Amino acid sequence: MAVISTARWNGGSREAVLALAKKVKPIHAKYGGNLRLAQVHTGPHAGQWQFEITYPNWEAHAKATDALANDAEHRKLRHEMSGISHMDDRVIVVSYDL
């Protein structure tokens, strides 16, 4: 089982979003999350950015959420992201190994 938090952001140049994502990825890794970034290419959300953070379980997700709330560098980078883009949606899903 994995807990996956996905956020869709609208706006921001490719260069700016990629640069910020590269700075944010090691912060999430420090707290047990694996960050992936994708850009939507089809459908009603084409052009938007999809940030996906995967945690191995709910306990890891909860610990990371608490830690990220207190991480000054993460808050700074999230503020920078909010200056170039805005979050349209966030969902949390649980995947199951079959």
N, C-alpha and C positions, 0 to 999 in steps of 0.2 A: 504494500500500500504506500502511496505517496500523496502528499498534500501539495497542491499546485495553486499558487496565487497568480492570477493573470490580470494585468491592467492594460487597458487600451488608452493610449494618449494620442491626441489630435494636434498636429502642428509640429514645427521645428524642422530645421534643415537636417539632411542626412548626416552631414559632418558634425553638427552640434550634438545631435542625439547620440550618435556613435561615440563621440568623445566622452560624453557624460556616462554612458553605459559602461564604457571601459573603466571608468573610475569607480563606479558603483559595484561592479561585479565582484572585486575582491572583498569589499565590505560584507556583501551577502555571504560569500564563501567563508569568511571569518566566523559567521554565526550559523554555519551549516546549510546554507541555501545555495542552490545552483541557478544562476541567472542566465536566461537566454533572451535574446532580443530578435524580433522579427518585424518585418513591415508587411502589412496587409496589401495584397495586390489585386484582389477581386472582391466583388460584392459591395454592400452598402458602406463598408468601413475602409474601402480602398484608400491607401495613402497613410493610414494611421499606423502607429507603432504599438506593438504588442510585447510587453515585458512579462516574462513568465519565470517565476521563482519556484523551484521544486524543493520540498523538504521531505525527508524520509518518513515522517509521521507527524501526528498532531502535537506531540510533546516538543519536537524540534521546532515546529512552526511557532508554537507559543513562546518558547525561549527566545527565538530569533526576533519575534515581534517586540518583545519587551526590550531586548538589547538594542534593536534598531531605533526605538523611540528615544533612547538615551545616548545615541551615537551622534556626536556633534558634526562629524564629517558627513554622515549620511543625511542629516537634516539640511546641511548646507547644500549638498548636491541636489537634493529633492527640491529645495527652494529655487536653485538654478534651473532645474527642469521645468518648474512651474512658470518661470519667466519666458520660456520659449515654446511651451506647449501646455495643454490642459488635459487632465484625465477625464475621459468620457465614461469609463466603465471599469469596474473591478469585480471579479468573481473568484471564488475559491472552489476548487473541485478536488475530489478524492479519486485517485485511480487505483484499480485493483489488478493484481497479478493474476492472470488466468492460467 
